């Protein structure tokens, strides 16, 4: 499957046309100000291409979970203002009635080279409704506003929502183009190449809280990877399945038996922590070294220990392809950030030595950016859940519905 992209559209395809572009402006805000504009800057190349080719540009995005209500704290105004700074030109903002009469009037008044951001598509409860008929109905209203559709919102490409799936269907039905933007094209390129034809050794690093969230990913990667390094709280469920003592660590009891079968299937492909940093309770920053795989009854694991760091870092540095999804510990707290930081540095070192490194969005992306290592990776995904879905090999309807090459 290879979707057509905005690069396949000529000036004739775009000049004077109203382009509906789905972007991911689901950015963090504090006191009405964007605190991290990574997702906005990531969309600029596709935005600029449409503007340079003379399109009238209408941007669509969600922000948070307003649950079908027009709540001011979920307004896209801060994102629109930030985009205006990057483009060096005015960016208009649509009304709370996302695709209503006033929005249509504003779209109709657009001139080539002008930009309008529709209000948060989740102000309309049909955007992410469980009822496909409602999703389709809202998609038709949005699609009526434009001639061409561009999907540049990778972070939502695993969601069958109106602005992601129904709009491109409607645009195609009326003879328009529906293509991927540069960001979505880039995301798929790196994720596909990493798992379809990896340079070896191919190492996956998995972390995070719940192994239940990653079972399908682990199973999918077992047949593709040379090594899977597992840290984070999910490692404690696996360690318990191996018979280790895990103290007060987070564990998914209902996953212990399934993990026994998975570990038996994996053989020596899966590497688990052999030592830890622990604490008496989650809120404590009094880190205690645990020299060995067993965690005392009065402690809980919070990060991988120095021996594990050495083992994991060595495996990563020897790799030619690295995919990372999930931190090694509670990296947000300095007392337990050493494991995640060391692994991030090892991935950066491997990349410098010619490896392909793909950071699978979410907390992994936040960690490498926080540590100032994002630019040292081959690719840092903008979508945690979407990258996970892609790596698992699950269907992604918003991409599949686009024009194919």
C-alpha positions as a Python dict, from the first residue, in 0.01 Angstrom:
ca = {
    (1, 'X'): (0, 0, 0),
    (2, 'X'): (142, 336, -108),
    (3, 'X'): (-78, 642, -83),
    (4, 'X'): (-36, 932, -320),
    (5, 'X'): (113, 1238, -153),
    (6, 'X'): (91, 1613, -182),
    (7, 'X'): (415, 1595, -383),
    (8, 'X'): (213, 1419, -657),
    (9, 'X'): (-20, 1719, -690),
    (10, 'X'): (74, 1985, -943),
    (11, 'X'): (12, 2358, -930),
    (12, 'X'): (-286, 2299, -1161),
    (13, 'X'): (-429, 2056, -903),
    (14, 'X'): (-407, 2317, -626),
    (15, 'X'): (-423, 2670, -768),
    (16, 'X'): (-749, 2838, -674),
    (17, 'X'): (-876, 2519, -507),
    (18, 'X'): (-988, 2499, -144),
    (19, 'X'): (-763, 2245, 26),
    (20, 'X'): (-891, 2074, 340),
    (21, 'X'): (-581, 1967, 530),
    (22, 'X'): (-608, 1754, 843),
    (23, 'X'): (-320, 1847, 1072),
    (24, 'X'): (-232, 1743, 1426),
    (25, 'X'): (-242, 2058, 1636),
    (26, 'X'): (-317, 1860, 1953),
    (27, 'X'): (-44, 2055, 2131),
    (28, 'X'): (24, 2111, 2502),
    (29, 'X'): (-107, 2441, 2639),
    (30, 'X'): (-40, 2638, 2956),
    (31, 'X'): (-243, 2949, 3034),
    (32, 'X'): (-357, 2962, 2671),
    (33, 'X'): (-4, 2944, 2529),
    (34, 'X'): (147, 2660, 2324),
    (35, 'X'): (435, 2512, 2527),
    (36, 'X'): (563, 2272, 2258),
    (37, 'X'): (500, 2357, 1891),
    (38, 'X'): (670, 2047, 1742),
    (39, 'X'): (347, 1925, 1582),
    (40, 'X'): (276, 2266, 1434),
    (41, 'X'): (621, 2302, 1279),
    (42, 'X'): (595, 1944, 1148),
    (43, 'X'): (292, 2046, 939),
    (44, 'X'): (451, 2358, 788),
    (45, 'X'): (608, 2191, 479),
    (46, 'X'): (270, 2059, 359),
    (47, 'X'): (101, 2390, 446),
    (48, 'X'): (367, 2585, 257),
    (49, 'X'): (339, 2361, -51),
    (50, 'X'): (-38, 2425, -72),
    (51, 'X'): (6, 2800, -25),
    (52, 'X'): (294, 2826, -274),
    (53, 'X'): (77, 2653, -534),
    (54, 'X'): (-203, 2906, -486),
    (55, 'X'): (-450, 2709, -279),
    (56, 'X'): (-704, 2846, -33),
    (57, 'X'): (-613, 2650, 279),
    (58, 'X'): (-854, 2523, 544),
    (59, 'X'): (-689, 2338, 834),
    (60, 'X'): (-870, 2087, 1056),
    (61, 'X'): (-751, 1945, 1389),
    (62, 'X'): (-866, 1820, 1725),
    (63, 'X'): (-730, 1934, 2061),
    (64, 'X'): (-787, 1730, 2375),
    (65, 'X'): (-1122, 1571, 2451),
    (66, 'X'): (-1397, 1836, 2469),
    (67, 'X'): (-1654, 1557, 2414),
    (68, 'X'): (-1877, 1741, 2171),
    (69, 'X'): (-1887, 2071, 2359),
    (70, 'X'): (-1734, 2405, 2259),
    (71, 'X'): (-1510, 2460, 2562),
    (72, 'X'): (-1275, 2758, 2545),
    (73, 'X'): (-985, 2568, 2702),
    (74, 'X'): (-988, 2338, 2398),
    (75, 'X'): (-996, 2617, 2139),
    (76, 'X'): (-743, 2601, 1856),
    (77, 'X'): (-680, 2977, 1880),
    (78, 'X'): (-339, 2936, 2051),
    (79, 'X'): (-234, 2689, 1779),
    (80, 'X'): (-360, 2920, 1503),
    (81, 'X'): (-167, 3212, 1656),
    (82, 'X'): (150, 3002, 1678),
    (83, 'X'): (111, 2892, 1315),
    (84, 'X'): (75, 3257, 1212),
    (85, 'X'): (416, 3324, 1373),
    (86, 'X'): (576, 3043, 1173),
    (87, 'X'): (415, 3145, 843),
    (88, 'X'): (467, 3518, 893),
    (89, 'X'): (109, 3585, 784),
    (90, 'X'): (-244, 3610, 927),
    (91, 'X'): (-425, 3288, 1013),
    (92, 'X'): (-801, 3307, 1062),
    (93, 'X'): (-997, 3097, 1311),
    (94, 'X'): (-1340, 2953, 1243),
    (95, 'X'): (-1642, 2962, 1476),
    (96, 'X'): (-1740, 2706, 1741),
    (97, 'X'): (-2000, 2560, 1502),
    (98, 'X'): (-1720, 2384, 1317),
    (99, 'X'): (-1878, 2327, 974),
    (100, 'X'): (-2188, 2547, 1006),
    (101, 'X'): (-2312, 2842, 798),
    (102, 'X'): (-2067, 3094, 945),
    (103, 'X'): (-1772, 2862, 882),
    (104, 'X'): (-1889, 2809, 522),
    (105, 'X'): (-1913, 3187, 471),
    (106, 'X'): (-1554, 3228, 599),
    (107, 'X'): (-1429, 2950, 371),
    (108, 'X'): (-1608, 3097, 69),
    (109, 'X'): (-1442, 3435, 137),
    (110, 'X'): (-1089, 3289, 136),
    (111, 'X'): (-848, 3410, -131),
    (112, 'X'): (-561, 3201, -276),
    (113, 'X'): (-271, 3198, -26),
    (114, 'X'): (-496, 3260, 276),
    (115, 'X'): (-529, 3023, 575),
    (116, 'X'): (-829, 2941, 792),
    (117, 'X'): (-816, 2704, 1089),
    (118, 'X'): (-1153, 2547, 1162),
    (119, 'X'): (-1234, 2520, 1532),
    (120, 'X'): (-1164, 2196, 1718),
    (121, 'X'): (-1338, 1922, 1517),
    (122, 'X'): (-1417, 1745, 1846),
    (123, 'X'): (-1648, 2035, 1936),
    (124, 'X'): (-1886, 1827, 1723),
    (125, 'X'): (-1961, 1497, 1895),
    (126, 'X'): (-1991, 1322, 1558),
    (127, 'X'): (-1617, 1359, 1486),
    (128, 'X'): (-1520, 1061, 1701),
    (129, 'X'): (-1864, 901, 1741),
    (130, 'X'): (-1891, 523, 1771),
    (131, 'X'): (-2182, 546, 1523),
    (132, 'X'): (-2041, 528, 1168),
    (133, 'X'): (-2351, 702, 1028),
    (134, 'X'): (-2281, 1006, 1249),
    (135, 'X'): (-1913, 1006, 1151),
    (136, 'X'): (-2012, 992, 783),
    (137, 'X'): (-2267, 1272, 819),
    (138, 'X'): (-2015, 1509, 980),
    (139, 'X'): (-1758, 1408, 719),
    (140, 'X'): (-1998, 1514, 442),
    (141, 'X'): (-2045, 1857, 605),
    (142, 'X'): (-1670, 1909, 632),
    (143, 'X'): (-1603, 1778, 280),
    (144, 'X'): (-1857, 2027, 139),
    (145, 'X'): (-1615, 2303, 239),
    (146, 'X'): (-1333, 2194, 6),
    (147, 'X'): (-1209, 2045, -321),
    (148, 'X'): (-888, 1863, -222),
    (149, 'X'): (-802, 1667, 95),
    (150, 'X'): (-456, 1627, 251),
    (151, 'X'): (-394, 1407, 557),
    (152, 'X'): (-90, 1534, 747),
    (153, 'X'): (-205, 1420, 1094),
    (154, 'X'): (-14, 1097, 1152),
    (155, 'X'): (-91, 1099, 1526),
    (156, 'X'): (-458, 1023, 1450),
    (157, 'X'): (-409, 784, 1156),
    (158, 'X'): (-525, 490, 1365),
    (159, 'X'): (-863, 656, 1429),
    (160, 'X'): (-1166, 613, 1198),
    (161, 'X'): (-1286, 967, 1269),
    (162, 'X'): (-1485, 1201, 1046),
    (163, 'X'): (-1201, 1441, 956),
    (164, 'X'): (-958, 1152, 907),
    (165, 'X'): (-1165, 892, 721),
    (166, 'X'): (-1507, 1020, 613),
    (167, 'X'): (-1385, 1348, 459),
    (168, 'X'): (-1136, 1191, 214),
    (169, 'X'): (-1403, 938, 108),
    (170, 'X'): (-1642, 1223, 29),
    (171, 'X'): (-1379, 1429, -151),
    (172, 'X'): (-1287, 1130, -369),
    (173, 'X'): (-1656, 1059, -435),
    (174, 'X'): (-1699, 1407, -585),
    (175, 'X'): (-1389, 1373, -803),
    (176, 'X'): (-1132, 1553, -589),
    (177, 'X'): (-788, 1439, -477),
    (178, 'X'): (-726, 1285, -134),
    (179, 'X'): (-357, 1241, -53),
    (180, 'X'): (-105, 1217, 230),
    (181, 'X'): (97, 1516, 343),
    (182, 'X'): (476, 1524, 372),
    (183, 'X'): (471, 1436, 743),
    (184, 'X'): (250, 1129, 700),
    (185, 'X'): (464, 1022, 403),
    (186, 'X'): (779, 1054, 614),
    (187, 'X'): (629, 867, 911),
    (188, 'X'): (521, 572, 698),
    (189, 'X'): (851, 564, 511),
    (190, 'X'): (1061, 526, 825),
    (191, 'X'): (823, 294, 1011),
    (192, 'X'): (783, 72, 705),
    (193, 'X'): (1153, 56, 625),
    (194, 'X'): (1242, -14, 987),
    (195, 'X'): (1033, -330, 1006),
    (196, 'X'): (991, -447, 644),
    (197, 'X'): (1356, -463, 541),
    (198, 'X'): (1574, -376, 842),
    (199, 'X'): (1951, -361, 838),
    (200, 'X'): (2071, -609, 1101),
    (201, 'X'): (2117, -648, 1390),
    (202, 'X'): (1762, -514, 1442),
    (203, 'X'): (1686, -424, 1805),
    (204, 'X'): (1354, -314, 1951),
    (205, 'X'): (1340, -132, 2285),
    (206, 'X'): (1005, -149, 2461),
    (207, 'X'): (896, 14, 2784),
    (208, 'X'): (599, 178, 2946),
    (209, 'X'): (353, 75, 3214),
    (210, 'X'): (144, -211, 3078),
    (211, 'X'): (261, -519, 2895),
    (212, 'X'): (-103, -574, 2791),
    (213, 'X'): (-70, -263, 2569),
    (214, 'X'): (231, -413, 2392),
    (215, 'X'): (149, -786, 2358),
    (216, 'X'): (59, -759, 1990),
    (217, 'X'): (365, -545, 1924),
    (218, 'X'): (597, -793, 2098),
    (219, 'X'): (443, -1084, 1905),
    (220, 'X'): (475, -891, 1578),
    (221, 'X'): (839, -796, 1644),
    (222, 'X'): (948, -1143, 1758),
    (223, 'X'): (953, -1262, 1399),
    (224, 'X'): (1140, -956, 1278),
    (225, 'X'): (1387, -850, 1548),
    (226, 'X'): (1718, -997, 1656),
    (227, 'X'): (1672, -863, 2011),
    (228, 'X'): (1390, -708, 2214),
    (229, 'X'): (1501, -512, 2522),
    (230, 'X'): (1220, -461, 2773),
    (231, 'X'): (1222, -208, 3057),
    (232, 'X'): (966, 12, 3228),
    (233, 'X'): (691, -119, 3455),
    (234, 'X'): (586, -375, 3193),
    (235, 'X'): (912, -561, 3262),
    (236, 'X'): (797, -654, 3615),
    (237, 'X'): (506, -861, 3483),
    (238, 'X'): (750, -1047, 3258),
    (239, 'X'): (999, -1091, 3542),
    (240, 'X'): (727, -1237, 3762),
    (241, 'X'): (639, -1475, 3480),
    (242, 'X'): (1003, -1588, 3488),
    (243, 'X'): (980, -1654, 3863),
    (244, 'X'): (1163, -1345, 3986),
    (245, 'X'): (1054, -1154, 4298),
    (246, 'X'): (919, -810, 4210),
    (247, 'X'): (836, -666, 4554),
    (248, 'X'): (570, -394, 4538),
    (249, 'X'): (631, -323, 4168),
    (250, 'X'): (346, -262, 3929),
    (251, 'X'): (225, -593, 3787),
    (252, 'X'): (-62, -708, 3567),
    (253, 'X'): (-157, -1031, 3738),
    (254, 'X'): (-384, -1142, 3455),
    (255, 'X'): (-89, -1123, 3214),
    (256, 'X'): (157, -1338, 3412),
    (257, 'X'): (43, -1671, 3261),
    (258, 'X'): (24, -1539, 2901),
    (259, 'X'): (374, -1393, 2945),
    (260, 'X'): (510, -1736, 3040),
    (261, 'X'): (402, -1864, 2700),
    (262, 'X'): (540, -1557, 2523),
    (263, 'X'): (878, -1588, 2696),
    (264, 'X'): (897, -1957, 2605),
    (265, 'X'): (830, -1867, 2241),
    (266, 'X'): (1085, -1584, 2246),
    (267, 'X'): (1377, -1785, 2380),
    (268, 'X'): (1680, -1558, 2422),
    (269, 'X'): (1541, -1285, 2194),
    (270, 'X'): (1387, -1098, 2490),
    (271, 'X'): (1622, -931, 2739),
    (272, 'X'): (1484, -819, 3076),
    (273, 'X'): (1640, -606, 3352),
    (274, 'X'): (1898, -785, 3570),
    (275, 'X'): (1911, -506, 3830),
    (276, 'X'): (1701, -205, 3925),
    (277, 'X'): (1655, 128, 4096),
    (278, 'X'): (1375, 106, 4349),
    (279, 'X'): (1179, 308, 4603),
    (280, 'X'): (961, 232, 4904),
    (281, 'X'): (667, 411, 4740),
    (282, 'X'): (589, 572, 4407),
    (283, 'X'): (603, 928, 4539),
    (284, 'X'): (951, 885, 4686),
    (285, 'X'): (1265, 1019, 4516),
    (286, 'X'): (1487, 822, 4753),
    (287, 'X'): (1629, 590, 4486),
    (288, 'X'): (1773, 263, 4614),
    (289, 'X'): (2004, 41, 4411),
    (290, 'X'): (1889, -322, 4382),
    (291, 'X'): (2184, -535, 4279),
    (292, 'X'): (2020, -837, 4122),
    (293, 'X'): (1705, -942, 3943),
    (294, 'X'): (1493, -993, 4261),
    (295, 'X'): (1329, -687, 4416),
    (296, 'X'): (1287, -689, 4797),
    (297, 'X'): (933, -710, 4933),
    (298, 'X'): (939, -352, 5068),
    (299, 'X'): (1053, -190, 4740),
    (300, 'X'): (908, -125, 4396),
    (301, 'X'): (1106, -101, 4073),
    (302, 'X'): (1130, 250, 3927),
    (303, 'X'): (1409, 225, 3668),
    (304, 'X'): (1663, -17, 3525),
    (305, 'X'): (1991, -49, 3718),
    (306, 'X'): (2355, 9, 3606),
    (307, 'X'): (2422, -351, 3492),
    (308, 'X'): (2107, -347, 3279),
    (309, 'X'): (2204, -7, 3140),
    (310, 'X'): (2540, -151, 3035),
    (311, 'X'): (2383, -460, 2875),
    (312, 'X'): (2106, -271, 2696),
    (313, 'X'): (2339, 8, 2580),
    (314, 'X'): (2586, -245, 2439),
    (315, 'X'): (2313, -422, 2242),
    (316, 'X'): (2180, -92, 2107),
    (317, 'X'): (2522, 39, 2001),
    (318, 'X'): (2588, -283, 1809),
    (319, 'X'): (2261, -248, 1615),
    (320, 'X'): (2199, -128, 1260),
    (321, 'X'): (1824, -72, 1308),
    (322, 'X'): (1661, 42, 1634),
    (323, 'X'): (1291, 95, 1707),
    (324, 'X'): (1206, 239, 2048),
    (325, 'X'): (860, 259, 2206),
    (326, 'X'): (833, 336, 2578),
    (327, 'X'): (1071, 463, 2850),
    (328, 'X'): (1283, 245, 3079),
    (329, 'X'): (1154, 399, 3403),
    (330, 'X'): (984, 701, 3557),
    (331, 'X'): (1200, 933, 3344),
    (332, 'X'): (994, 1241, 3434),
    (333, 'X'): (1157, 1231, 3779),
    (334, 'X'): (1534, 1300, 3780),
    (335, 'X'): (1594, 1028, 4040),
    (336, 'X'): (1476, 763, 3792),
    (337, 'X'): (1578, 911, 3456),
    (338, 'X'): (1922, 747, 3426),
    (339, 'X'): (1802, 433, 3247),
    (340, 'X'): (1599, 612, 2984),
    (341, 'X'): (1875, 871, 2934),
    (342, 'X'): (2145, 606, 2891),
    (343, 'X'): (1937, 413, 2639),
    (344, 'X'): (1860, 737, 2449),
    (345, 'X'): (2232, 817, 2438),
    (346, 'X'): (2305, 464, 2312),
    (347, 'X'): (2046, 503, 2034),
    (348, 'X'): (2200, 839, 1939),
    (349, 'X'): (2546, 678, 1931),
    (350, 'X'): (2421, 392, 1714),
    (351, 'X'): (2262, 644, 1477),
    (352, 'X'): (2588, 836, 1452),
    (353, 'X'): (2753, 507, 1355),
    (354, 'X'): (2511, 457, 1066),
    (355, 'X'): (2213, 283, 1227),
    (356, 'X'): (1852, 373, 1141),
    (357, 'X'): (1670, 478, 1458),
    (358, 'X'): (1294, 529, 1483),
    (359, 'X'): (1148, 667, 1806),
    (360, 'X'): (783, 562, 1827),
    (361, 'X'): (620, 878, 1957),
    (362, 'X'): (452, 922, 2295),
    (363, 'X'): (673, 911, 2606),
    (364, 'X'): (975, 790, 2407),
    (365, 'X'): (960, 1098, 2186),
    (366, 'X'): (904, 1320, 2490),
    (367, 'X'): (1207, 1165, 2661),
    (368, 'X'): (1452, 1212, 2371),
    (369, 'X'): (1332, 1568, 2313),
    (370, 'X'): (1357, 1647, 2686),
    (371, 'X'): (1713, 1516, 2684),
    (372, 'X'): (1806, 1720, 2378),
    (373, 'X'): (1870, 1411, 2166),
    (374, 'X'): (1580, 1431, 1920),
    (375, 'X'): (1791, 1568, 1635),
    (376, 'X'): (2039, 1283, 1680),
    (377, 'X'): (1778, 1021, 1588),
    (378, 'X'): (1688, 925, 1232),
    (379, 'X'): (1319, 983, 1294),
    (380, 'X'): (1109, 1082, 1595),
    (381, 'X'): (744, 997, 1534),
    (382, 'X'): (473, 1252, 1613),
    (383, 'X'): (219, 979, 1693),
    (384, 'X'): (257, 732, 1979),
    (385, 'X'): (-63, 532, 1931),
    (386, 'X'): (-43, 555, 1553),
    (387, 'X'): (317, 435, 1537),
    (388, 'X'): (228, 147, 1771),
    (389, 'X'): (-62, 51, 1545),
    (390, 'X'): (158, 62, 1236),
    (391, 'X'): (436, -144, 1396),
    (392, 'X'): (178, -401, 1506),
    (393, 'X'): (65, -435, 1145),
    (394, 'X'): (-293, -331, 1220),
    (395, 'X'): (-515, -160, 957),
    (396, 'X'): (-500, 221, 939),
    (397, 'X'): (-826, 323, 764),
    (398, 'X'): (-739, 696, 725),
    (399, 'X'): (-435, 601, 516),
    (400, 'X'): (-600, 316, 329),
    (401, 'X'): (-885, 542, 213),
    (402, 'X'): (-648, 784, 34),
    (403, 'X'): (-568, 767, -338),
    (404, 'X'): (-316, 491, -401),
    (405, 'X'): (-25, 497, -643),
}
